């Protein structure tokens, strides 16, 4: 583990201008939002004055090179013990707000305000309260950056490890630099898995999706857990890849993942929600589903 970590520390860990810059590339690849919570065109989002964002490409080079099966297993063993920190739920949002990034051109709001915008958009459309809570909590896993994790191990499109990479994953050419790419045990269609094994038995690339799913897996319904765990798995829910690994539950849950994603990507506005008005509702919501403290 020490040798692996020392290798990572020698890399450029922060290629993105903003932690969420990768979402810009997602919007460009998938311009049909489906559900728009606010009146804002996709051209208005992530508006940097540079037409070519080489930082995103470099981000995925690092992501695809170093997200190996061994790396994922190491991170799961380390972070899924949830022994780094424990705090009340509302203090956890303060902790997440340490990730405020002045370089994000979409909003001057902190992370909590963005989560409120997402959850309020979901609530405005009349969805169940557990889905509103999912919107509120979906980016909580980004606290991984506060534990020293590099950006490429926190955000980004996710994908299975331990089997062949789909060519529908963004920048698939970078997988050729991944050690698993030439490992005969890991580069076949099924790799270490079996046909129809179900996504619950598939190791996904490491990041905030997998982390927050494990954090909340005992507290919200299965539909919400799929939203948390797979909302960045675009090769599946946008490209239709990896069907041979799915089980019947995965196919049933796909509609919920597709329902959630536009609220995450398209709910940012410069107008902050009125927390004084919203506080009683959200305090009751959180109390209804979550324990008094969260473990990180």
C-alpha positions, -999 to +999 in steps of 0.1 A: +000+000+000+028+024+008+045+018-025+012+025-044+005+057-024+040+070-030+035+065-067+002+085-067+017+114-047+043+119-075+015+125-100-003+157-109-033+152-086-055+182-096-058+186-133-093+202-132-099+239-126-129+229-106-139+197-089-171+195-109-155+205-143-160+170-156-197+176-156-193+200-184-180+173-207-210+151-197-234+179-207-216+182-240-218+145-247-254+142-236-271+175-244-307+163-239-314+170-202-349+153-202-359+172-171-349+209-167-355+222-132-346+258-142-346+279-173-310+277-183-296+264-216-268+239-216-245+265-233-248+286-201-233+258-179-196+254-171-187+285-192-150+288-191-134+311-217-114+283-231-131+262-258-108+233-254-105+221-218-074+200-218-077+197-180-107+173-185-087+151-209-058+150-185-082+142-157-095+111-176-059+101-185-051+098-149-085+082-140-082+055-167-046+048-161-047+043-123-083+030-116-072-006-115-090-035-097-062-035-071-066+002-066-104-001-062-100-029-037-074-009-017-097+021-015-127+001-005-107-015+023-095+018+035-125+041+032-154+017+037-143+011+073-157+046+079-133+053+106-119+087+095-145+110+112-179+110+128-202+140+131-238+151+132-255+152+098-256+190+096-220+194+107-212+170+078-226+196+054-203+222+070-174+198+064-184+194+028-185+231+023-148+232+028-147+222-009-160+256-021-141+264-053-138+300-065-129+287-100-163+272-106-180+297-131-215+283-127-222+294-091-208+313-061-228+290-038-212+265-015-216+227-019-246+226+005-265+252-016-259+232-047-273+201-030-303+222-018-309+233-054-309+197-066-332+185-038-356+214-042-359+208-080-368+172-072-393+183-046-409+208-069-416+181-094-435+161-067-412+132-063-411+111-031-394+124+000-367+097-001-357+110-036-355+146-022-331+132+004-311+115-022-307+148-040-296+164-008-270+138+000-258+127-035-225+147-034-216+140+002-190+115-010-169+144-024-155+148+012-130+122-001-110+152-014-107+164+022-091+131+031-063+137+005-078+118-024-070+131-059-097+144-081-096+114-105-104+091-075-134+113-064-154+124-095-156+113-131-176+088-152-176+054-134-171+020-150-166-016-140-131-028-132-121-065-135-134-070-170-130-055-205-135-018-208-163-006-231-152+017-260-183+038-251-165+051-220-152+086-224-116+086-237-113+048-240-079+051-255-064+059-221-072+025-208-043+011-228-020+026-201-039+008-173-021-024-161-054-043-162-057-037-199-032-064-208-040-088-179-057-119-195-077-125-163-092-090-163-095-080-200-120-104-213-157-096-217-167-111-184-133-109-166-137-120-130-176-119-133-203-142-146-231-135-171-260-118-154-242-116-120-258-082-113-242-048-107-242-054-070-215-080-076-194-058-099-166-036-086-170-001-100-142+025-103-136+043-071-152+077-063-178+096-045-207+076-060-195+043-044-185+060-012-218+077-005-238+046-015-220+026+011-224+055+036-262+055+032-270+019+021-289+011+053-311+042+053-328+049+020-348+027-005-332+007-032-342+032-059-323+060-041-293+037-036-291+030-073-293+068-080-263+073-056-242+044-068-247+046-106-255+082-115-220+085-130-221+052-148-229+067-182-217+038-202-246+019-188-275+043-184-268+065-214-249+041-238-266+008-230-233-010-223-226-039-200-260-055-205-245-089-201-236-082-164-270-069-154-297-088-135-334-082-135-331-057-105-306-036-125-329-034-154-358-024-132-338+003-114-324+018-146-355+041-149-347+056-115-311+064-123-322+081-155-349+101-136-323+114-112-295+125-134-309+157-149-316+171-115-280+167-106-266+182-138-290+210-146-302+224-113-275+250-107-286+287-106-270+318-090-300+322-067-295+306-033-324+287-018-340+304+012-326+282+040-347+299+067-378+289+050-366+254+040-349+244+073-379+229+091-388+207+062-352+194+057-345+189+094-376+167+096-367+149+064-331+141+075-344+130+109-369+106+093-343+087+074-308+092+088-291+086+122-280+116+143-244+112+132-227+100+100-194+081+099-168+089+072 
